[in-house]
Amino acid sequence: MKKFYLLTLFVACIGLCFSCEEEVNPEYVFPTPETTPTVTITPVEKGTDYITVRIKSYYATDCAYLYAEGESLSKTLDQIFAEGTPHVEEVSEVKVEGLTPATAYTFIAAAKDELHGSVCVPVTVITASDAPESNYPKRMSFEKFERTYSDGGVAKGYIAIADLKANPKLRFAPTHLKPAETPTSIFGSFSSLGKGTPYVVSNGGFFWDGASLSLCITDGEVKSIATELAYPTVNGEQIIAYPVRAALGQMADGSFEATWVYCINNKPYSFPSPLDNDELTETYMKSAPTTTTAGATLWEPQQAIGGGPMLVYKGKNVAMDYYYREIMHTGGTAGKSRQPRTAVGGTKDGKVMVLVCDGRGNNGSNGLTLEEMADIFVEMGMDYAINLDGGGSSAIVGYDGQLCNTPSDGSQRAVPTAVVISAVE
């Protein structure tokens, strides 16, 4: 009884500190894909007088883009098609040369089919100064972001993107710490691990009392497993449940994928869904998944970090489709309210993205809901994304080892897992 009480207390505390298309369930219907044409622009490289962006369109028969000097660019769909450059490929990289050094340029694009049209969110990129740009390696960017919403909410934070295939020196390096350390401390000690020079460090998955409650795999070795128990309330009484939660992994071929994971005998098994858990209907699996559960597959990424819920799956915003099914509301993730948050995403062609958003008024930021955060990953062209620990844990360190954002606790927390982007010589 004492053990059950302690476990219950642990999960409750996680909520307070924010650390916390095939379906196995035949009654669950995967959301119908949205077929409105859309287009995204993602910066991939910049130099003293050039910028390269990736343009990716979805469900479009026609696409066009344009850019202008400055940090403000507002164009209608008709204006973009009238003034811009046609873009015929579904995915391609566009290099714009002859630009002014150390100057901001904003890109915007539009997509349409016979019935519908849409305009992407303008993306601002700043060229490097005339001095050598040595802050970040090639094919890696680290930029501030800001979003203002129709209800007056403001989200501010940082986005790091690295193209690991275009620059083979870059590394995605989920790191397990024992004892837990702050992101700044992790940055300072990372080079001694022999895994290259760190350029970005953020907090990782959920934890309690310095111990990880989320999956972490480093160089194929499981460093910590995903939590095996949750304690939702049914009819006013607390029960034991078995959460199957999201994880993002880099596979042997360099591609990224996300799946739902439950660890069995300390090994991660992938499932095609969170199985039969749902906080909204108060229905839960009566026993833990096994290796013979329908859809169970041993998952063997080279690098992986876990959290939950799934934010983006196969390019679609699924944040609220899986929030309750991964039993995240019980854990205190507060998915519908704007909070400080951290998330990580990746693409099938080897790009990884880390986002940290301030909240609770810090840095003038209200934070993001899970859906709003997922939207940003979709805009940036990520195929997959998962939520990580948030609240006071959300912190990100840049190339110089200095803290960039403003954690809601007032200082950095020591965390047992971290997401590191590094480069080897």
Secondary structure, 3 states (H helix, E strand, C coil): CHHHHHHHHHHHHHHHHCCCCCCCCCCCCCCCCCCCCEEEEEEEEECCCCEEEEEEEECCCEEEEEEEECCCCCCCHHHHHHHCEECCCCEEEEEECCCCCCCEEEEEEEEECCCCEEECCCEEEECCCCCCCCCCCCCEEEEEEEEECCCCCEEEEEEEEEECCCCCCEEEEEEEEEEEECHHHHHHHHHHHCCCEEEEEEECCCEECCEECCCEEECCEEEECCCCCECCEECCEECCECCCEEEEEECCCCCEEEEEEEEECCEEEEECCCCCCECCCCECCCCCCCCCCCCCEECCCCEEEECCCEEEECCEECHHHHCCCCCCCCCCCCCCCCECEEEEEECCCCEEEEEEECCCCHHHCCCECHHHHHHHHHHCCCCEEEECCCHHHCCEECCCCCECCCCCCCCCCCEEEEEEEEECC
